[in-house]
Amino acid sequence: MSATHAGRVRPGDHLCLPFASEVEQREVVSAFIADGLRRGERVLYFTDRTNPEALDAWLDPRGVDGALAIARGQLEVRGADGRDGFDPAEVVGGIRDAVRDARAAGFQGLRLTGEMSWALRGVPGATKLHEYESGVSSTVVDSGDLAAVCQYDERLFERADLTRLVSVHHGVVCIDPLHDDRQLRIVPTYSPRGLRIAGVVDDATAAPLADALQQAAAWPTGEPVLVLDLAELTFIDVAGIRALVRFAESVAPERRVQVRHMPTAMRKVLHIARWTLPDADESP
């Protein structure tokens, strides 16, 4: 199934966010919301486990004033309250109305995202989630003015059920890379927390690598291990290796860096230069 970066979601997309940590949820959803607000779209958020007041804090690091967006009617937060029962046709009809209302109010379209954990509380009709998701897919295609992201916590849903629900969507949504060009791609990971580094690190891409490592070093220290996954690294020069070593030596004392899938050539350079990377695995 195809993956779309959160900052590249466009009208016509009905995507799924299967997440396994609050950090991943926050970063993907905040990027999706912030992009929509900047594009002049109305954003409708259905929250279940997240405090509605937290959204403003989510958006602040992205330079977006969530409180102002709410005040002017561009961002609306609603509770995913299904105590009276869940009727897929009724909810999908409400979404179609919301798309028309957004256009009538002068917005460029509607972005919809919701936390789906409410469906696990025995709400009457919750077994019809597949019917609902299919209805949203049809609405997205028919309207041309709607982008939707459905949030499913992997820790709460049964794997088989989640697999079927994901398959009803057009694809999944993921966090934007910290850097992505023809040579080097650096993507944050969440399980485990760290960076996946793919491509070539040389004179042209050493600076983006250093910037990404600096951002990772500034992440909150909730998780003690930062994993650098080099499985897709095809080349790295001495300057790049030195940047990784310095990064590993500079992280806060309460954390450590673990390197996975280190290329054989890189291992040889470390040995010759007598540099060390802590917790490096032994796999080539």
C-alpha positions in Angstrom: 0.0 0.0 0.0 1.3 3.4 -0.9 2.4 6.0 1.7 1.9 9.7 1.5 3.8 12.3 3.5 1.7 14.3 5.8 2.7 17.6 4.1 1.7 16.2 0.7 -1.9 15.2 1.4 -4.3 16.8 -1.1 -8.1 16.8 -1.8 -9.1 13.4 -3.0 -6.9 11.5 -0.5 -8.6 9.1 2.0 -5.6 7.9 4.1 -5.1 5.8 7.2 -2.7 6.6 10.1 -1.8 3.4 12.0 0.3 4.7 14.9 2.0 3.1 17.9 3.0 6.1 19.9 1.6 9.5 20.9 4.7 11.1 19.4 4.1 9.7 16.0 0.4 10.6 16.1 1.2 14.2 17.2 3.8 14.8 14.5 1.8 13.3 11.6 -1.5 14.8 12.5 -0.1 18.3 13.3 1.7 18.3 9.9 -1.6 17.3 8.2 -3.6 20.0 10.0 -0.9 22.8 9.7 -0.6 22.2 5.9 -4.4 22.4 5.5 -4.7 25.6 7.5 -1.9 27.2 5.4 -3.6 26.1 2.2 -6.8 27.9 3.2 -8.8 24.8 4.0 -11.2 24.2 6.9 -10.0 21.5 9.3 -12.4 19.3 11.3 -10.9 17.2 14.0 -12.8 14.5 15.9 -11.0 13.7 19.1 -11.5 10.8 21.4 -8.4 10.3 23.6 -6.6 13.6 23.0 -7.5 16.7 25.0 -8.9 19.2 22.6 -6.7 21.9 24.2 -3.6 20.0 23.2 -4.0 20.8 19.5 -2.8 24.3 20.0 0.4 23.0 21.6 0.7 20.5 18.7 0.6 23.3 16.1 2.8 25.8 17.8 6.1 24.2 16.8 4.9 24.4 13.2 4.4 28.1 13.4 0.6 27.9 13.4 -1.7 29.6 15.9 -4.3 26.9 16.6 -6.3 29.1 19.0 -6.6 31.8 16.3 -7.7 29.2 13.7 -10.4 28.0 16.0 -11.5 31.5 16.8 -12.0 32.4 13.1 -13.8 29.1 12.3 -11.1 27.5 10.2 -10.3 24.8 12.7 -13.0 23.0 14.6 -12.6 20.3 17.3 -15.4 17.9 18.1 -15.7 15.0 20.4 -16.1 11.6 18.8 -19.2 10.9 20.8 -21.1 7.8 19.7 -23.1 7.1 22.8 -26.4 7.3 20.9 -25.2 4.8 18.3 -23.3 5.0 15.0 -25.0 5.2 11.7 -22.4 5.2 8.8 -24.8 6.7 6.3 -25.8 9.5 8.6 -22.2 10.3 9.5 -21.1 10.2 5.8 -24.0 12.5 5.0 -22.8 14.9 7.6 -19.3 14.9 6.1 -20.8 15.8 2.7 -22.7 18.7 4.3 -19.5 19.8 6.0 -17.7 19.9 2.7 -20.4 22.1 1.1 -20.4 24.4 4.2 -16.6 24.8 4.0 -16.9 25.8 0.3 -19.8 28.2 1.0 -17.8 29.9 3.8 -15.0 30.6 1.3 -12.5 27.9 2.3 -10.5 26.0 -0.3 -11.9 22.7 0.9 -12.2 20.5 4.0 -9.7 18.4 5.9 -11.1 15.8 8.2 -9.3 13.7 10.7 -10.5 11.6 13.6 -9.4 9.3 16.3 -11.2 6.0 15.8 -10.6 4.5 19.3 -14.3 5.4 20.2 -15.3 2.3 18.2 -13.8 0.0 20.8 -16.2 1.0 23.6 -19.2 -1.1 22.5 -21.0 1.8 20.7 -24.1 0.5 18.9 -23.3 0.3 15.2 -19.5 0.4 15.6 -19.2 -2.9 13.8 -20.1 -1.0 10.6 -16.7 0.8 10.5 -15.9 -0.8 7.1 -19.2 0.6 5.7 -18.3 4.0 7.1 -14.7 4.0 5.6 -16.1 2.9 2.2 -18.5 5.8 2.4 -15.8 8.3 3.2 -13.7 7.0 0.3 -16.7 7.6 -2.1 -17.2 11.1 -0.7 -13.6 11.9 -1.1 -13.6 10.9 -4.7 -17.0 12.4 -5.5 -16.5 15.8 -3.9 -12.9 16.6 -5.0 -12.8 19.0 -2.1 -12.1 16.6 0.8 -9.0 15.1 2.3 -9.5 12.6 5.2 -7.1 10.9 7.6 -8.4 8.2 10.0 -6.3 7.6 13.0 -6.0 4.0 14.4 -4.0 3.2 17.5 -2.2 -0.1 16.7 -1.9 -0.8 20.5 -5.7 -0.9 20.8 -7.0 -2.6 17.7 -6.7 -6.3 16.9 -4.1 -6.7 14.1 -6.5 -8.6 11.8 -9.2 -6.0 12.2 -6.7 -3.1 11.7 -5.3 -4.7 8.5 -8.8 -4.9 7.0 -9.6 -1.3 8.0 -6.4 0.0 6.5 -7.1 -1.8 3.3 -10.3 0.3 2.8 -8.2 3.5 2.5 -6.4 4.8 -0.5 -3.1 4.4 1.4 -1.4 5.3 4.6 0.0 8.7 5.8 3.5 9.1 7.3 5.7 11.8 8.7 7.5 14.1 6.3 11.3 13.3 5.9 13.7 15.7 7.6 15.6 15.7 4.2 14.8 14.2 0.8 16.6 14.8 -2.4 17.9 12.6 -5.2 20.9 11.6 -3.1 19.9 11.4 0.6 16.6 10.7 2.4 16.4 11.0 6.2 13.1 9.9 7.9 12.2 9.9 11.6 11.1 6.6 13.0 9.0 5.9 16.1 9.2 2.2 16.8 12.1 2.5 17.6 12.7 6.2 17.9 15.4 7.4 15.7 16.4 8.1 12.1 16.4 5.9 8.9 19.2 7.2 6.7 19.0 6.1 3.0 21.2 6.9 0.0 24.5 8.7 -0.2 26.3 10.9 2.3 29.2 12.9 0.7 30.3 16.5 0.4 26.9 17.5 -1.0 24.7 15.9 1.6 26.9 16.0 4.8 25.3 19.2 5.9 21.7 17.9 5.7 22.8 14.8 7.7 24.3 17.0 10.4 21.1 19.1 10.6 19.0 16.0 10.9 21.2 14.6 13.7 21.0 18.0 15.5 17.2 17.8 15.4 17.2 14.3 16.7 19.5 15.3 19.6 17.0 17.9 20.6 14.1 15.5 20.8 12.6 15.1 24.3 14.4 12.4 26.3 11.3 10.2 26.9 13.0 7.3 25.1 16.6 6.6 26.2 17.7 5.0 22.9 18.0 6.7 19.6 18.4 4.2 16.7 20.2 5.1 13.5 19.1 2.6 10.8 21.6 2.4 8.0 20.1 -0.5 6.1 19.5 1.7 3.0 22.7 3.7 3.2 24.6 3.0 0.0 27.7 5.2 0.6 29.1 7.4 3.3 32.4 9.3 3.2 34.8 10.0 6.1 33.2 13.3 6.9 29.8 11.7 7.2 31.2 9.0 9.5 32.8 11.6 11.6 29.5 13.4 11.9 27.8 10.2 13.2 30.6 9.6 15.7 30.4 13.2 17.0 26.6 12.9 17.3 26.9 9.8 19.3 29.4 11.4 21.6 27.3 14.6 22.1 23.9 13.2 23.1 22.6 13.8 26.6 24.1 11.5 29.2 20.7 9.9 29.9 20.4 8.6 26.3 22.5 6.4 24.0 22.8 6.0 20.3 22.3 2.6 18.7 23.5 2.0 15.1 21.8 -0.8 13.1 22.8 -2.3 9.8 26.2 -0.6 9.5 27.8 -1.1 6.1 31.0 -3.2 6.0 33.0 -0.3 4.4 31.9 2.0 7.2 33.0 -0.5 9.8 36.4 -0.7 8.2 36.8 3.1 8.3 35.9 3.2 11.9 38.5 0.5 12.7 41.2 2.3 10.7 40.5 5.7 12.3 40.0 4.1 15.7 36.6 5.7 16.1 33.8 4.0 18.0 30.1 4.1 17.6 28.4 2.8 20.8 25.9 -0.1 20.6 26.6 -0.7 16.9 25.1 -4.1 15.8 27.2 -6.7 14.1 25.1 -7.1 11.0 26.6 -5.8 7.7 
